[in-house]
Amino acid sequence: MCEHFFQCPYCWEEISMLLDPSITKQTYVEDCEVCCNPISVSPVFNDGELIGFEAMDIGQ
């Protein structure tokens, strides 16, 4: 697992999430640890290294 820091697309606070580098490309929803809004998280890994990351609101 690797920890990644980014800004929440709702409250703009810096938060962190643990990402699983064993899955090359994934998309899932996780709640912000500050404002509790759902964030669509899409990390991309290559040889265990994070090469792309997108965090978007899910348009409630």
C-alpha positions in Angstrom: 0.0 0.0 0.0 1.1 3.6 -0.6 -0.2 6.8 0.9 -1.1 9.6 -1.5 -2.0 13.2 -0.5 -4.4 15.3 -2.6 -7.0 18.0 -2.3 -10.6 17.0 -1.7 -12.7 18.3 -4.7 -15.5 19.4 -2.3 -13.8 21.1 0.7 -10.3 21.6 -0.8 -8.6 20.3 2.4 -5.5 18.1 1.9 -6.4 14.5 2.7 -4.6 11.2 2.2 -5.7 7.8 1.0 -4.0 4.4 1.0 -3.7 3.1 -2.6 -3.1 -0.5 -3.7 -0.3 -0.6 -6.3 -1.0 -4.3 -7.1 -3.9 -3.2 -9.3 -2.7 -1.3 -12.3 -5.8 0.7 -13.1 -8.8 1.1 -10.8 -11.7 3.4 -10.0 -13.6 3.4 -6.7 -15.5 5.8 -4.4 -14.2 6.7 -1.0 -15.5 9.4 1.4 -13.4 12.5 2.3 -12.0 12.1 5.8 -12.8 15.8 6.5 -16.2 16.6 4.9 -17.5 13.0 4.3 -18.5 13.7 0.7 -18.0 10.8 -1.8 -14.9 11.1 -4.1 -14.4 9.1 -7.2 -10.7 8.0 -7.0 -8.8 6.7 -10.1 -5.2 5.8 -9.5 -3.0 4.3 -12.3 0.2 2.4 -11.4 3.1 1.1 -13.6 5.5 -1.4 -12.0 4.1 -0.4 -8.5 4.7 3.3 -9.1 1.9 5.8 -9.2 1.9 7.4 -12.6 -1.6 9.0 -12.7 -4.2 10.1 -10.2 -7.6 11.7 -10.4 -10.0 12.6 -7.6 -13.4 14.0 -8.7 -16.7 14.8 -7.1 -19.4 12.3 -8.1 -22.0 15.0 -8.9 -24.6 14.4 -6.3 
